[in-house]
């Protein structure tokens, strides 16, 4: 969440940035947060002054008793007792103000970076790079939901039988392709210096609030009511929460972690013809890269993470484009996000396969994730993450773009991991 000090001292900057998100109540919420913070700070000063006066009076009572001034001492005792009651009232008000302020700050999204364009939605995103040629397929080319039936590698009907829509069953070479992609992505991340983490795939409420999924995405996560746990929407959540309430040293930075997990998303209200097959699922596999850096390094790290993802797509021989998301299409927590989209030749559309984001201090403030610099000063860190990569749409594009009369050709870089060159 945003620092209340930032709202107070950089109000115009915050409102200008939030305007890019088209947040109707931004000005109202920011003003309310500043007002609550003012009340909180004034109450804190009043309580501190009253405590100081009460402590001084308490010492004076002893002196009066020693000097035989019992009546004066008793009068002062009554005053101290009244002050203590006022202090309790003031401290209760502080708790109330702090909770009100926290809940309000949870509603305010991150301020977009100055380079983020304004825009209402996806149409406002800016294409900043494009790589590769769109393949030309024969007129009888099939979309992936037909190809998986033809080669019997993924079964949606069995998934419906076991769980429901959006939970496919991978079979034979389909299952092996999944495993190959996961191992390929993990191997490439290890080469790039990322430490592999295998985290839990359920999180508690504190972890959800720590990385900003709660309260913003509560309705999109699966909840295990009996245990008060959530199924993770991405490995970013448990991996970043490894560092909740931690003070790191400058020498340990940057932190570079990678993790593979299944991911679970309710995707409520998002079904339709445009999300057929693997285009949108309730359960899918993803490899996620996470970095924690000093503030002055984070945008160079963001570019480096983008290059890593782009390198994976190039090795998979997939045409892709890189988009800078506009304020109206960015995630709640992000200060800047780049999306990578691959072209699906059979569907004749671009499919998002990765988002790489810099959250600046937004998550770190929630997480109380800090570092101590060489001068001994404690500062909030910047957190970043990116899909490297999410599997379903990668599989869709690989199947569609590489279909031939002889079968589906596996990209050369992936063959050591699949153990086969063709799906046929």
C-alpha positions as CSV (number, residue, x, y, z in Angstrom):
1,X,0.0,0.0,0.0
2,X,1.0,3.6,-0.4
3,X,2.8,5.4,2.4
4,X,0.6,7.9,4.1
5,X,3.6,10.2,4.2
6,X,3.6,10.1,0.4
7,X,-0.1,11.0,0.2
8,X,0.5,13.9,2.6
9,X,3.7,15.3,1.1
10,X,3.2,14.5,-2.6
11,X,-0.6,14.8,-2.9
12,X,-0.6,16.4,-6.4
13,X,1.8,13.7,-7.7
14,X,-0.3,10.9,-6.3
15,X,-3.6,12.3,-7.7
16,X,-2.0,12.9,-11.1
17,X,-0.8,9.3,-11.2
18,X,-4.1,7.8,-10.0
19,X,-5.9,9.8,-12.7
20,X,-4.3,7.5,-15.2
21,X,-6.2,4.6,-13.6
22,X,-9.5,6.4,-14.0
23,X,-10.3,5.8,-10.3
24,X,-13.4,7.8,-9.6
25,X,-13.0,8.1,-5.9
26,X,-9.2,8.7,-5.8
27,X,-9.4,12.3,-4.7
28,X,-12.0,11.5,-2.1
29,X,-10.0,8.6,-0.6
30,X,-6.7,10.5,-0.6
31,X,-8.3,13.5,1.1
32,X,-10.0,11.2,3.7
33,X,-6.7,9.3,4.3
34,X,-4.8,12.6,4.9
35,X,-7.6,13.8,7.3
36,X,-7.6,10.6,9.3
37,X,-3.8,10.7,9.5
38,X,-3.9,14.3,10.7
39,X,-6.4,13.3,13.5
40,X,-4.1,10.3,14.3
41,X,-1.0,12.4,14.6
42,X,-2.7,15.2,16.6
43,X,-4.1,12.5,19.0
44,X,-0.7,10.9,19.2
45,X,0.9,14.2,20.2
46,X,-1.9,14.9,22.8
47,X,-1.4,11.4,24.3
48,X,2.4,11.8,24.4
49,X,2.1,15.2,26.0
50,X,-0.4,13.9,28.6
51,X,1.8,10.9,29.4
52,X,4.8,13.2,29.9
53,X,2.7,15.5,32.2
54,X,1.3,12.5,34.1
55,X,4.8,11.0,34.6
56,X,6.0,14.4,35.9
57,X,3.0,14.7,38.2
58,X,3.6,11.1,39.5
59,X,7.1,12.0,40.5
60,X,5.9,15.2,42.2
61,X,3.4,13.2,44.3
62,X,6.3,11.3,45.9
63,X,8.1,14.6,46.7
64,X,4.9,16.1,48.2
65,X,4.4,13.1,50.4
66,X,8.0,13.2,51.6
67,X,7.5,16.9,52.5
68,X,4.3,16.2,54.4
69,X,2.0,17.9,51.9
70,X,-0.5,15.1,52.0
71,X,-3.5,17.2,50.8
72,X,-1.6,18.5,47.8
73,X,-0.4,15.0,47.0
74,X,-4.0,13.6,47.1
75,X,-5.2,16.4,44.8
76,X,-2.4,15.6,42.3
77,X,-3.2,11.8,42.6
78,X,-6.8,12.5,41.5
79,X,-5.5,14.6,38.6
80,X,-3.1,11.8,37.5
81,X,-5.9,9.2,37.7
82,X,-8.0,11.4,35.5
83,X,-5.1,11.9,33.1
84,X,-4.6,8.1,32.9
85,X,-8.3,7.6,32.0
86,X,-7.9,10.3,29.2
87,X,-4.8,8.5,28.0
88,X,-6.7,5.2,27.7
89,X,-9.4,7.0,25.7
90,X,-6.8,8.6,23.5
91,X,-5.0,5.3,22.9
92,X,-8.3,3.7,22.0
93,X,-8.9,6.5,19.5
94,X,-5.4,5.9,18.0
95,X,-6.2,2.2,17.5
96,X,-9.5,3.2,15.7
97,X,-7.7,5.8,13.5
98,X,-4.9,3.4,12.6
99,X,-7.4,0.7,11.6
100,X,-9.5,3.2,9.6
101,X,-6.4,4.5,7.8
102,X,-5.2,1.0,7.0
103,X,-8.5,-0.1,5.5
104,X,-8.6,3.1,3.5
105,X,-5.1,2.7,2.2
106,X,-6.0,-0.9,1.1
107,X,-8.5,0.6,-1.3
108,X,-6.0,2.9,-3.0
109,X,-4.0,1.3,-5.8
110,X,-0.4,2.0,-6.6
111,X,0.6,5.2,-8.3
112,X,1.6,4.5,-11.9
113,X,5.2,5.5,-13.0
114,X,5.5,8.7,-14.9
115,X,6.1,6.8,-18.1
116,X,2.9,4.8,-17.9
117,X,0.4,6.1,-20.4
118,X,-3.1,7.1,-19.5
119,X,-5.9,4.9,-20.9
120,X,-9.2,3.3,-20.2
121,X,-8.3,-0.3,-21.0
122,X,-6.4,-2.7,-23.3
123,X,-6.8,-0.3,-26.3
124,X,-4.6,2.2,-24.4
125,X,-1.6,-0.1,-24.1
126,X,1.5,0.8,-26.2
127,X,3.3,-1.7,-28.3
128,X,7.0,-1.1,-27.7
129,X,8.6,-4.1,-29.4
130,X,7.7,-6.9,-31.8
131,X,9.7,-10.0,-32.7
132,X,9.4,-12.7,-35.3
133,X,7.1,-13.3,-38.3
134,X,3.6,-14.5,-38.0
135,X,3.4,-18.0,-39.5
136,X,1.1,-18.6,-42.5
137,X,-1.0,-21.7,-42.0
138,X,-3.0,-23.6,-44.6
139,X,-6.7,-23.0,-44.8
140,X,-7.5,-26.2,-43.0
141,X,-5.4,-25.3,-40.0
142,X,-7.1,-26.1,-36.7
143,X,-7.3,-24.2,-33.4
144,X,-5.7,-25.8,-30.4
145,X,-9.0,-27.1,-29.0
146,X,-9.4,-29.2,-32.1
147,X,-5.7,-30.2,-32.2
148,X,-5.8,-31.6,-28.7
149,X,-8.7,-33.9,-29.7
150,X,-7.0,-34.9,-32.9
151,X,-3.8,-36.0,-31.1
152,X,-5.6,-37.0,-27.8
153,X,-3.2,-35.0,-25.6
154,X,-5.6,-32.9,-23.4
155,X,-9.1,-33.8,-22.4
156,X,-11.5,-31.1,-21.2
157,X,-14.4,-33.5,-20.8
158,X,-12.6,-35.7,-18.3
159,X,-11.7,-32.5,-16.4
160,X,-15.4,-31.6,-16.3
161,X,-16.2,-35.1,-15.0
162,X,-13.6,-34.8,-12.2
163,X,-13.8,-31.2,-11.3
164,X,-15.7,-28.9,-13.6
165,X,-15.1,-26.6,-16.5
166,X,-11.6,-25.0,-16.6
167,X,-9.7,-28.0,-15.2
168,X,-8.2,-30.0,-18.1
169,X,-6.6,-33.4,-17.9
170,X,-3.3,-33.7,-19.7
171,X,-2.4,-37.0,-21.2
172,X,0.6,-38.7,-22.9
173,X,2.6,-36.2,-24.9
174,X,0.4,-33.5,-23.6
175,X,1.5,-34.2,-20.0
176,X,5.1,-34.6,-21.1
177,X,4.9,-31.2,-23.0
178,X,3.7,-29.6,-19.8
179,X,6.6,-31.1,-17.7
180,X,9.1,-30.2,-20.5
181,X,8.1,-26.6,-20.5
182,X,8.3,-26.3,-16.7
183,X,11.7,-27.9,-16.7
184,X,12.9,-25.7,-19.6
185,X,11.7,-22.5,-17.9
186,X,13.3,-23.5,-14.5
187,X,16.6,-24.4,-16.2
188,X,16.7,-21.1,-18.0
189,X,16.0,-19.2,-14.8
190,X,18.7,-21.1,-13.0
191,X,21.2,-20.1,-15.7
192,X,20.1,-16.4,-15.1
193,X,21.0,-16.7,-11.4
194,X,17.6,-17.4,-9.9
195,X,17.3,-19.6,-6.8
196,X,14.6,-22.2,-7.2
197,X,11.9,-22.2,-4.5
198,X,9.1,-24.8,-4.0
199,X,6.6,-22.9,-1.9
200,X,3.2,-24.0,-0.5
201,X,0.3,-23.6,-2.8
202,X,-2.0,-22.4,-0.1
203,X,-1.6,-19.1,1.8
204,X,-3.0,-17.6,5.0
205,X,-4.8,-14.2,5.1
206,X,-1.7,-12.3,6.2
207,X,0.1,-13.5,3.0
208,X,-2.8,-12.4,0.9
209,X,-2.7,-8.9,2.4
210,X,1.1,-8.8,2.2
211,X,1.3,-9.0,-1.6
212,X,-2.0,-7.2,-2.2
213,X,-4.3,-10.0,-3.4
214,X,-6.5,-9.1,-0.4
215,X,-8.8,-7.4,-0.3
216,X,-8.6,-6.5,-4.0
217,X,-8.9,-10.0,-5.5
218,X,-10.7,-11.9,-2.7
219,X,-13.6,-12.9,-4.9
220,X,-11.2,-14.3,-7.5
221,X,-9.4,-16.7,-5.2
222,X,-10.5,-20.1,-4.0
223,X,-11.0,-20.2,-0.3
224,X,-10.8,-23.2,2.1
225,X,-13.3,-22.1,4.7
226,X,-12.5,-24.6,7.4
227,X,-8.8,-23.7,7.6
228,X,-9.0,-20.0,6.6
229,X,-6.6,-20.6,3.7
230,X,-6.6,-19.5,0.0
231,X,-5.3,-21.5,-3.0
232,X,-2.6,-19.3,-4.6
233,X,-3.3,-17.4,-7.9
234,X,0.4,-17.3,-8.6
235,X,3.8,-18.3,-7.1
236,X,4.5,-14.6,-6.6
237,X,2.4,-14.6,-3.4
238,X,4.1,-17.3,-1.3
239,X,7.6,-16.5,-2.6
240,X,7.4,-12.8,-1.9
241,X,5.9,-13.5,1.5
242,X,9.0,-15.4,2.4
243,X,10.4,-12.0,3.2
244,X,7.5,-10.6,5.1
245,X,8.6,-8.8,8.3
246,X,12.3,-9.2,7.3
247,X,15.1,-6.7,7.3
248,X,17.7,-7.7,4.7
249,X,21.3,-6.4,4.5
250,X,22.5,-4.6,1.4
251,X,25.0,-7.4,0.7
252,X,22.2,-9.9,0.1
253,X,20.5,-7.8,-2.6
254,X,19.2,-8.4,-5.2
255,X,17.1,-11.4,-4.1
256,X,16.4,-13.6,-7.2
257,X,13.9,-16.4,-6.8
258,X,12.0,-18.6,-9.2
259,X,9.3,-21.1,-8.5
260,X,6.9,-23.5,-10.3
261,X,3.4,-24.0,-8.9
262,X,0.0,-24.8,-10.1
263,X,-2.2,-21.6,-10.0
264,X,-5.8,-21.3,-9.1
265,X,-8.2,-18.6,-10.3
266,X,-12.0,-18.5,-10.1
267,X,-12.1,-16.2,-13.2
268,X,-15.6,-15.3,-12.2
269,X,-17.6,-13.7,-15.0
270,X,-14.9,-14.1,-17.6
271,X,-16.2,-17.0,-19.7
272,X,-17.2,-16.7,-23.4
273,X,-16.2,-17.6,-26.9
274,X,-13.0,-15.6,-26.7
275,X,-11.6,-17.9,-23.9
276,X,-12.1,-21.3,-25.4
277,X,-9.8,-24.2,-24.8
278,X,-6.6,-23.3,-23.0
279,X,-7.1,-19.5,-23.3
280,X,-8.4,-19.2,-19.8
281,X,-8.5,-21.9,-17.0
282,X,-9.3,-22.2,-13.3
283,X,-6.1,-24.3,-12.8
284,X,-2.9,-23.9,-14.7
285,X,0.8,-24.3,-14.3
286,X,3.2,-21.3,-14.2
287,X,6.9,-20.6,-13.5
288,X,7.3,-17.2,-11.8
289,X,10.4,-15.1,-11.3
290,X,10.6,-12.7,-8.3
291,X,13.2,-10.1,-7.5
292,X,13.7,-7.9,-4.5
293,X,16.0,-4.9,-5.1
294,X,17.1,-1.5,-3.8
295,X,14.9,1.3,-5.1
296,X,17.5,2.8,-7.4
297,X,18.0,-0.5,-9.2
298,X,14.5,-1.6,-9.7
299,X,13.8,-0.2,-13.2
300,X,17.0,-1.7,-14.6
301,X,15.9,-5.0,-13.0
302,X,12.5,-4.7,-14.7
303,X,14.1,-4.4,-18.1
304,X,16.4,-7.3,-17.3
305,X,13.4,-9.5,-16.3
306,X,11.6,-8.5,-19.6
307,X,14.7,-9.6,-21.5
308,X,14.7,-12.9,-19.8
309,X,11.1,-13.6,-20.7
310,X,11.7,-12.4,-24.3
311,X,14.6,-14.8,-24.5
312,X,12.4,-17.7,-23.6
313,X,9.9,-16.8,-26.3
314,X,12.6,-16.5,-28.9
315,X,14.0,-19.9,-27.9
316,X,10.5,-21.3,-28.3
317,X,10.4,-19.7,-31.8
318,X,7.2,-17.9,-31.0
319,X,6.4,-14.5,-32.6
320,X,5.6,-12.0,-29.8
321,X,5.1,-8.4,-28.9
322,X,5.9,-6.4,-25.8
323,X,3.3,-4.0,-24.5
324,X,3.6,-1.2,-21.9
325,X,0.3,-1.3,-20.1
326,X,-1.7,1.9,-19.6
327,X,-3.0,3.0,-16.3
328,X,-6.5,1.7,-17.0
329,X,-5.2,-1.9,-17.7
330,X,-2.6,-2.2,-15.0
331,X,-2.8,-4.5,-12.0
332,X,-3.8,-2.9,-8.7
333,X,-0.4,-3.2,-7.1
334,X,1.8,-2.3,-10.0
335,X,3.7,0.9,-10.7
336,X,4.7,-0.3,-14.2
337,X,3.8,-3.5,-16.2
338,X,5.0,-4.9,-19.5
339,X,2.9,-7.7,-21.0
340,X,4.3,-10.2,-23.5
341,X,1.8,-11.6,-26.0
342,X,2.4,-14.4,-28.5
343,X,0.6,-14.7,-31.8
344,X,-1.8,-17.6,-32.2
345,X,-1.8,-18.3,-35.9
346,X,-5.0,-20.5,-35.9
347,X,-7.0,-18.1,-33.8
348,X,-5.5,-15.0,-35.5
349,X,-5.1,-13.2,-32.3
350,X,-2.5,-12.2,-29.7
351,X,-2.5,-14.1,-26.4
352,X,-1.0,-12.7,-23.2
353,X,1.6,-15.2,-21.8
354,X,3.5,-13.0,-19.3
355,X,3.2,-9.9,-17.2
356,X,6.4,-8.4,-15.7
357,X,5.8,-5.8,-13.1
358,X,7.6,-3.4,-10.7
359,X,5.6,-2.7,-7.6
360,X,8.2,-0.3,-6.2
361,X,7.5,0.0,-2.4
362,X,3.8,-0.9,-2.6
363,X,4.1,-4.5,-1.6
364,X,7.1,-3.9,0.6
365,X,5.2,-1.4,2.7
366,X,2.5,-4.0,3.4
367,X,5.1,-6.7,4.0
368,X,7.3,-4.5,6.2
369,X,10.1,-5.7,3.9
370,X,13.2,-3.5,4.4
371,X,16.9,-3.4,4.2
372,X,19.6,-1.7,6.2
373,X,22.1,0.2,4.1
374,X,25.8,0.6,4.8
375,X,25.1,3.7,6.8
376,X,22.8,1.8,9.0
377,X,19.6,3.5,7.7
378,X,16.5,1.2,7.2
379,X,14.6,1.6,4.0
380,X,11.7,-0.1,2.1
381,X,12.8,-2.3,-0.8
382,X,11.2,-2.7,-4.3
383,X,9.6,-5.9,-5.3
384,X,9.1,-7.2,-8.9
385,X,7.8,-10.3,-10.5
386,X,7.0,-11.8,-13.9
387,X,5.6,-14.9,-15.5
388,X,8.4,-16.9,-17.0
389,X,6.2,-18.4,-18.2
390,X,2.5,-19.3,-17.8
391,X,1.9,-22.6,-19.7
392,X,-1.7,-22.7,-21.2
393,X,-1.4,-20.1,-23.9
394,X,2.2,-21.0,-24.6
395,X,0.9,-24.6,-25.3
396,X,-1.9,-23.2,-27.4
397,X,0.4,-21.1,-29.5
398,X,3.0,-24.0,-29.9
399,X,0.3,-26.4,-31.0
400,X,-1.3,-24.0,-33.5
401,X,1.8,-22.3,-34.9
402,X,3.7,-25.6,-35.4
403,X,1.0,-27.8,-36.9
404,X,1.9,-29.5,-40.2
405,X,0.5,-32.4,-42.3
406,X,2.9,-34.7,-40.4
407,X,2.0,-33.5,-36.9
408,X,3.0,-30.8,-34.5
409,X,6.7,-30.0,-34.6
410,X,8.4,-29.3,-31.3
411,X,10.8,-26.3,-31.2
412,X,14.5,-27.4,-31.1
413,X,15.2,-25.8,-27.7
414,X,12.5,-27.9,-26.1
415,X,13.4,-31.3,-27.5
416,X,16.0,-32.2,-24.9
417,X,13.2,-31.7,-22.3
418,X,10.3,-33.5,-24.2
419,X,12.4,-36.4,-25.5
420,X,10.4,-36.3,-28.7
421,X,10.5,-34.1,-31.8
422,X,6.8,-34.4,-32.9
423,X,3.3,-34.9,-31.6
424,X,1.6,-37.1,-34.1
